[in-house]
Structure formats: structure tokens, C-alpha cells
Amino acid sequence: MNSVRSGYAAVVFDYGEVISRPQEETQRAAMERLAGVPADLFWSAYWNERRAYDAGLPASEYWGRIARRTGASWDTARIQSLWASDIASWLSTDPEVTALAGALAARGVRLALLSNAPSDIAGALRHSPVLAPFESAFFSCDLEICKPDPAIYRHVLRELGTEAGRTAFIDDREENVLAAKREGIDAHQYEGSAGLRTFLEERFGPL
């Protein structure tokens, strides 16, 4: 069964914690040691400033905002280490999910990526072997808008030239899935590869 016969024009994947694995505890612990502030304070600042970073805020300003929120005083070398550790923590991928994407691509299904990601991570992903089968990659840092803003879904549909009802979308965050559904997209909340396989096989047949 190919994408034309199934009635679907494209499948759009999120990256973070769908294609990528969650940050490993060892990586998180290493970042906490580098930060030198209470872990809960660090991660609260990290996530509170993340949306701006994903929307195009420069890395130096992002880490500066985290420092101000936590009361940290980091020199440039320490910021560089935090920056490098953060990027590395998002580059490990889930082989089961990438295998499913590869199986779709082998059938001629058009694949696209839609990720809330800062330019530093987006730059690495543009050269990722895992994303080689993907026709397009859309990053919030380039568009200066983040999911779940409806404009980002409309942009992707317009660029792909696909109808919402013929486009499948996978994301781990409920708010992003609900926003996609409001645009008429067939969206699935990722909670593991088994559920994703079921979702895809219901639309494309056995993978």
C-alpha cells in the first residue's frame, strides 16, 4: 500500500522526544554540575526561556537569561560547555521510530519534520543521516513561530502543498496535537513506538 492508495499525502514528525530520545539522566546530571546551581532552579529557567530560544533567540542570550534567573555567574568557557552539552543531549535518536519513518519512505510516503528547535540544534539536524529520507524540515527558529501557534501548521501545509485531512502529524505534546487537529490535520500524540506503529499501520498497512 503506498501513500497515494492510502489517501495520505504526507506524514509530518516532531523531532524532540519523538524521533529523538529524551535527554538521558547522565547528560542532565552533567549539565547540572556545569551549572552549579540547584537542579530544580536550573531546569525551571531552562524550560521557561526555551520557547524564546526555539523562536530564534541567540544562544548567548538564552544562556544569559538562564544565568540571570538562577543567579549564576558563568564565564564564557562554562557557557560554551553548557551549550555543547545541551546540543549533544538532543542528538540521540530512537531506532524504532526511525525504522518506522524509513519504512514509510521506502513506500514513497512523503516525510517532513516540524520541530520547535533553536538554530544551533536545527543546524546539526539539517545534516543528520537519520533525516536523509525527509523531504522537508521546518524549524521554529527559522519561522520565528513555535508550535502550537496555528500559523506554523498552515505554513507547513502550504509549503508541502497538502490538504490538512490528507496529512498525518506526530508530536509528543498534547497542546501541539490538539492545535494540529483544530487545523483538520490527522494528528497522533506520541507515547511510544508501539502506539505510533498502530497509528501508522491503520493508515498505511503493515510496516
C-alpha positions as CSV (number, residue, x, y, z in Angstrom):
1,M,0.0,0.0,0.0
2,N,1.6,3.3,-1.0
3,S,0.8,6.9,0.2
4,V,-1.5,7.6,-2.8
5,R,-3.6,4.4,-2.3
6,S,-3.9,5.2,1.4
7,G,-5.2,8.7,0.7
8,Y,-2.5,10.4,2.7
9,A,-0.2,12.9,1.1
10,A,2.5,13.2,3.8
11,V,3.5,12.4,7.3
12,V,5.0,15.1,9.5
13,F,7.1,14.2,12.5
14,D,8.1,16.2,15.5
15,Y,11.8,15.7,16.5
16,G,12.2,16.1,20.2
17,E,11.2,13.0,22.2
18,V,9.6,11.5,19.1
19,I,12.5,10.9,16.7
20,S,15.0,11.8,19.4
21,R,15.3,10.1,22.7
22,P,14.6,12.1,25.9
23,Q,17.7,13.7,27.5
24,E,19.5,10.9,29.3
25,E,19.9,11.2,33.1
26,T,23.7,11.2,32.8
27,Q,23.5,14.1,30.4
28,R,21.1,16.0,32.6
29,A,23.4,15.4,35.6
30,A,26.4,16.7,33.7
31,M,24.6,19.9,32.8
32,E,23.5,20.4,36.4
33,R,27.2,20.0,37.6
34,L,28.2,22.5,35.0
35,A,25.5,25.0,36.0
36,G,26.5,24.8,39.7
37,V,23.0,25.8,40.9
38,P,20.1,23.8,42.4
39,A,18.8,21.4,39.7
40,D,15.2,22.5,40.1
41,L,16.1,26.1,39.7
42,F,18.3,25.3,36.6
43,W,15.6,23.3,34.8
44,S,12.9,25.7,35.6
45,A,14.9,28.5,34.0
46,Y,16.0,26.2,31.1
47,W,12.4,25.5,30.1
48,N,10.9,28.9,30.9
49,E,13.3,30.5,28.4
50,R,13.3,27.7,25.9
51,R,10.4,29.0,23.7
52,A,12.2,32.2,23.0
53,Y,15.4,30.2,22.1
54,D,13.3,27.9,19.8
55,A,11.9,31.0,18.2
56,G,15.3,32.3,17.2
57,L,16.9,33.9,20.4
58,P,20.7,33.6,20.1
59,A,22.4,31.0,22.3
60,S,24.4,33.6,24.2
61,E,21.3,35.4,25.2
62,Y,19.4,32.2,26.1
63,W,22.2,31.1,28.5
64,G,22.5,34.7,29.8
65,R,18.8,34.7,30.7
66,I,19.2,31.3,32.5
67,A,22.1,32.7,34.4
68,R,20.1,35.8,35.5
69,R,17.1,33.6,36.5
70,T,19.3,31.3,38.6
71,G,21.7,33.9,40.0
72,A,24.6,32.1,38.3
73,S,27.9,33.7,37.2
74,W,29.3,31.7,34.3
75,D,32.3,32.6,32.3
76,T,32.4,32.1,28.5
77,A,34.0,28.7,28.8
78,R,31.3,27.5,31.2
79,I,28.6,28.8,28.8
80,Q,30.3,27.0,25.9
81,S,30.3,23.7,27.8
82,L,26.6,24.1,28.8
83,W,25.7,25.0,25.1
84,A,27.7,22.0,23.8
85,S,26.2,19.6,26.4
86,D,22.7,20.8,25.6
87,I,23.0,20.2,21.8
88,A,24.5,16.8,22.3
89,S,21.7,15.8,24.7
90,W,19.2,16.1,21.8
91,L,21.0,14.2,19.1
92,S,20.4,10.6,20.2
93,T,17.6,9.1,18.2
94,D,15.1,6.2,18.8
95,P,15.8,3.4,16.4
96,E,12.3,2.1,16.4
97,V,10.8,5.4,15.3
98,T,13.5,6.0,12.7
99,A,12.8,2.5,11.4
100,L,9.1,3.3,11.0
101,A,10.0,6.5,9.2
102,G,12.3,4.6,6.9
103,A,9.6,2.1,6.1
104,L,7.2,4.8,5.1
105,A,9.9,6.5,2.9
106,A,10.6,3.2,1.2
107,R,7.0,3.1,0.1
108,G,7.2,6.5,-1.4
109,V,5.4,8.3,1.5
110,R,6.5,12.0,1.7
111,L,8.1,12.8,5.1
112,A,8.6,16.1,6.7
113,L,9.9,17.4,10.1
114,L,8.2,20.1,12.1
115,S,10.2,20.9,15.2
116,N,10.4,23.6,17.9
117,A,14.2,23.9,17.8
118,P,16.9,26.6,18.3
119,S,19.1,27.4,15.4
120,D,22.1,25.5,17.0
121,I,20.2,22.2,17.0
122,A,18.5,22.8,13.7
123,G,21.9,23.4,12.1
124,A,23.1,19.9,13.2
125,L,19.8,18.2,12.2
126,R,20.0,19.5,8.6
127,H,23.0,17.2,8.2
128,S,21.6,14.3,10.2
129,P,21.7,10.9,8.4
130,V,18.5,9.9,10.2
131,L,16.7,12.8,8.5
132,A,18.0,11.9,5.0
133,P,14.7,10.4,3.9
134,F,12.8,13.6,4.9
135,E,11.8,15.8,2.0
136,S,11.5,18.9,4.2
137,A,12.4,20.1,7.6
138,F,10.6,23.1,9.2
139,F,12.2,24.6,12.3
140,S,10.6,27.2,14.6
141,C,13.9,29.2,14.8
142,D,13.7,29.9,11.0
143,L,10.0,30.7,11.0
144,E,10.1,32.7,14.3
145,I,6.9,31.0,15.5
146,C,6.5,27.9,17.6
147,K,4.0,25.1,17.9
148,P,1.2,25.2,18.9
149,D,0.7,28.5,17.0
150,P,-1.8,27.6,14.2
151,A,0.3,29.6,11.8
152,I,3.1,27.1,11.8
153,Y,0.8,24.3,10.8
154,R,-0.7,26.4,8.0
155,H,2.8,27.2,6.8
156,V,3.8,23.5,6.6
157,L,0.7,22.6,4.7
158,R,1.2,25.4,2.3
159,E,4.8,24.6,1.7
160,L,4.1,20.9,1.3
161,G,1.1,21.6,-0.9
162,T,-1.0,19.1,1.0
163,E,-4.5,19.2,2.4
164,A,-4.9,19.0,6.1
165,G,-7.1,15.9,6.0
166,R,-4.5,14.1,3.9
167,T,-1.6,14.9,6.3
168,A,-0.7,12.9,9.3
169,F,1.2,14.6,12.2
170,I,3.0,13.0,15.2
171,D,4.0,15.0,18.3
172,D,4.6,14.1,21.9
173,R,3.0,17.3,23.4
174,E,-0.8,17.3,23.8
175,E,-1.1,21.0,23.1
176,N,0.7,20.6,19.7
177,V,-1.5,17.7,18.7
178,L,-4.7,19.5,19.7
179,A,-3.7,22.6,17.7
180,A,-3.0,20.4,14.7
181,K,-6.3,18.7,14.9
182,R,-8.0,22.1,15.1
183,E,-6.5,22.7,11.6
184,G,-8.0,19.5,10.4
185,I,-4.8,17.5,10.4
186,D,-4.9,13.8,11.4
187,A,-2.7,14.1,14.5
188,H,-1.4,11.5,16.9
189,Q,0.1,12.1,20.4
190,Y,3.3,10.1,20.6
191,E,3.5,8.0,23.8
192,G,5.8,5.2,22.5
193,S,6.7,3.4,19.3
194,A,4.0,0.7,19.7
195,G,1.2,3.3,19.6
196,L,2.9,5.1,16.7
197,R,3.1,1.8,14.8
198,T,-0.6,1.2,15.3
199,F,-1.5,4.7,14.2
200,L,0.6,4.4,11.0
201,E,-0.4,0.9,10.1
202,E,-4.1,1.9,10.4
203,R,-3.4,4.4,7.6
204,F,-0.6,2.7,5.5
205,G,-0.9,-1.0,6.2
206,P,1.7,-3.3,7.9
207,L,5.2,-1.7,8.2
